[in-house]
């Protein structure tokens, strides 16, 4: 009985050794930078760095564009206020000329 238990224990140890060898070879392929997952991880890391730089550049451009747009909006509002003031002052001018069309409408009504 002891001999059978020793044989089973030896077979179990041999199976564990084969399992460890297989896992070690898979781990080597996984971490290899020339190919496998290690290479993919390195490429993805480089792409993340590039995208971060591109995002920072886009953020700076958007900030500049927003500042320019705000300045243009302020100028447009000031110009609109001036135009409104000019239109209001046009109503106060003496001796307005009546257009020909208005005279025709007034003659038809009479």
Rosetta constraint file for C-alpha pairs under 8 A:
AtomPair CA 1 CA 5 HARMONIC 6.37 0.50
AtomPair CA 2 CA 6 HARMONIC 6.12 0.50
AtomPair CA 3 CA 7 HARMONIC 6.16 0.50
AtomPair CA 4 CA 8 HARMONIC 6.18 0.50
AtomPair CA 5 CA 9 HARMONIC 6.07 0.50
AtomPair CA 6 CA 10 HARMONIC 6.05 0.50
AtomPair CA 7 CA 11 HARMONIC 6.09 0.50
AtomPair CA 8 CA 12 HARMONIC 6.06 0.50
AtomPair CA 9 CA 13 HARMONIC 6.17 0.50
AtomPair CA 10 CA 14 HARMONIC 6.10 0.50
AtomPair CA 11 CA 15 HARMONIC 6.09 0.50
AtomPair CA 12 CA 16 HARMONIC 6.14 0.50
AtomPair CA 13 CA 17 HARMONIC 6.17 0.50
AtomPair CA 14 CA 18 HARMONIC 6.31 0.50
AtomPair CA 15 CA 19 HARMONIC 6.14 0.50
AtomPair CA 16 CA 20 HARMONIC 6.12 0.50
AtomPair CA 17 CA 21 HARMONIC 6.21 0.50
AtomPair CA 18 CA 22 HARMONIC 6.26 0.50
AtomPair CA 19 CA 23 HARMONIC 6.23 0.50
AtomPair CA 20 CA 24 HARMONIC 6.06 0.50
AtomPair CA 21 CA 25 HARMONIC 6.31 0.50
AtomPair CA 22 CA 26 HARMONIC 6.31 0.50
AtomPair CA 23 CA 27 HARMONIC 6.09 0.50
AtomPair CA 24 CA 28 HARMONIC 6.23 0.50
AtomPair CA 25 CA 29 HARMONIC 6.43 0.50
AtomPair CA 26 CA 30 HARMONIC 6.10 0.50
AtomPair CA 27 CA 31 HARMONIC 6.18 0.50
AtomPair CA 28 CA 32 HARMONIC 6.01 0.50
AtomPair CA 29 CA 35 HARMONIC 7.47 0.50
AtomPair CA 29 CA 36 HARMONIC 6.07 0.50
AtomPair CA 29 CA 37 HARMONIC 7.67 0.50
AtomPair CA 30 CA 36 HARMONIC 5.61 0.50
AtomPair CA 30 CA 37 HARMONIC 5.10 0.50
AtomPair CA 30 CA 38 HARMONIC 5.86 0.50
AtomPair CA 31 CA 36 HARMONIC 7.30 0.50
AtomPair CA 31 CA 37 HARMONIC 6.50 0.50
AtomPair CA 31 CA 38 HARMONIC 4.71 0.50
AtomPair CA 31 CA 39 HARMONIC 8.00 0.50
AtomPair CA 32 CA 36 HARMONIC 6.38 0.50
AtomPair CA 32 CA 37 HARMONIC 7.37 0.50
AtomPair CA 32 CA 38 HARMONIC 5.33 0.50
AtomPair CA 32 CA 39 HARMONIC 6.89 0.50
AtomPair CA 33 CA 37 HARMONIC 7.77 0.50
AtomPair CA 33 CA 38 HARMONIC 4.80 0.50
AtomPair CA 33 CA 39 HARMONIC 4.55 0.50
AtomPair CA 33 CA 42 HARMONIC 7.53 0.50
AtomPair CA 34 CA 38 HARMONIC 7.56 0.50
AtomPair CA 34 CA 39 HARMONIC 5.85 0.50
AtomPair CA 35 CA 39 HARMONIC 5.20 0.50
AtomPair CA 35 CA 40 HARMONIC 7.69 0.50
AtomPair CA 36 CA 40 HARMONIC 6.61 0.50
AtomPair CA 37 CA 41 HARMONIC 6.02 0.50
AtomPair CA 38 CA 42 HARMONIC 6.20 0.50
AtomPair CA 39 CA 43 HARMONIC 6.21 0.50
AtomPair CA 40 CA 44 HARMONIC 6.12 0.50
AtomPair CA 41 CA 45 HARMONIC 6.07 0.50
AtomPair CA 42 CA 46 HARMONIC 6.32 0.50
AtomPair CA 43 CA 47 HARMONIC 6.26 0.50
AtomPair CA 44 CA 48 HARMONIC 6.15 0.50
AtomPair CA 45 CA 49 HARMONIC 6.40 0.50
AtomPair CA 46 CA 50 HARMONIC 6.34 0.50
AtomPair CA 47 CA 51 HARMONIC 6.08 0.50
AtomPair CA 48 CA 52 HARMONIC 6.09 0.50
AtomPair CA 49 CA 53 HARMONIC 6.39 0.50
AtomPair CA 50 CA 54 HARMONIC 6.23 0.50
AtomPair CA 51 CA 55 HARMONIC 5.97 0.50
AtomPair CA 52 CA 56 HARMONIC 6.24 0.50
AtomPair CA 53 CA 57 HARMONIC 6.32 0.50
AtomPair CA 54 CA 58 HARMONIC 6.16 0.50
AtomPair CA 55 CA 59 HARMONIC 6.02 0.50
AtomPair CA 56 CA 60 HARMONIC 6.27 0.50
AtomPair CA 57 CA 61 HARMONIC 6.27 0.50
AtomPair CA 58 CA 62 HARMONIC 6.05 0.50
AtomPair CA 59 CA 63 HARMONIC 6.18 0.50
AtomPair CA 60 CA 64 HARMONIC 6.29 0.50
AtomPair CA 61 CA 65 HARMONIC 6.12 0.50
AtomPair CA 62 CA 66 HARMONIC 6.03 0.50
AtomPair CA 63 CA 67 HARMONIC 6.28 0.50
AtomPair CA 64 CA 68 HARMONIC 6.28 0.50
AtomPair CA 65 CA 69 HARMONIC 6.03 0.50
AtomPair CA 66 CA 70 HARMONIC 6.10 0.50
AtomPair CA 67 CA 71 HARMONIC 6.29 0.50
AtomPair CA 68 CA 72 HARMONIC 6.20 0.50
AtomPair CA 69 CA 73 HARMONIC 6.08 0.50
AtomPair CA 70 CA 74 HARMONIC 6.28 0.50
AtomPair CA 71 CA 75 HARMONIC 6.34 0.50
AtomPair CA 72 CA 76 HARMONIC 6.10 0.50
AtomPair CA 73 CA 77 HARMONIC 6.13 0.50
AtomPair CA 74 CA 78 HARMONIC 6.25 0.50
AtomPair CA 75 CA 79 HARMONIC 6.18 0.50
AtomPair CA 76 CA 80 HARMONIC 6.09 0.50
AtomPair CA 77 CA 81 HARMONIC 6.22 0.50
AtomPair CA 78 CA 82 HARMONIC 6.32 0.50
AtomPair CA 79 CA 83 HARMONIC 6.19 0.50
AtomPair CA 80 CA 84 HARMONIC 6.15 0.50
AtomPair CA 81 CA 85 HARMONIC 6.20 0.50
AtomPair CA 82 CA 86 HARMONIC 6.17 0.50
AtomPair CA 83 CA 87 HARMONIC 6.11 0.50
AtomPair CA 84 CA 88 HARMONIC 6.15 0.50
AtomPair CA 85 CA 89 HARMONIC 6.16 0.50
AtomPair CA 86 CA 90 HARMONIC 6.23 0.50
AtomPair CA 87 CA 91 HARMONIC 7.03 0.50
AtomPair CA 88 CA 92 HARMONIC 7.38 0.50
AtomPair CA 89 CA 93 HARMONIC 7.06 0.50
AtomPair CA 98 CA 102 HARMONIC 6.44 0.50
AtomPair CA 98 CA 103 HARMONIC 6.92 0.50
AtomPair CA 99 CA 103 HARMONIC 6.50 0.50
AtomPair CA 100 CA 104 HARMONIC 6.29 0.50
AtomPair CA 101 CA 105 HARMONIC 6.33 0.50
AtomPair CA 102 CA 106 HARMONIC 6.15 0.50
AtomPair CA 103 CA 107 HARMONIC 6.08 0.50
AtomPair CA 104 CA 108 HARMONIC 6.26 0.50
AtomPair CA 105 CA 109 HARMONIC 6.37 0.50
AtomPair CA 106 CA 110 HARMONIC 6.39 0.50
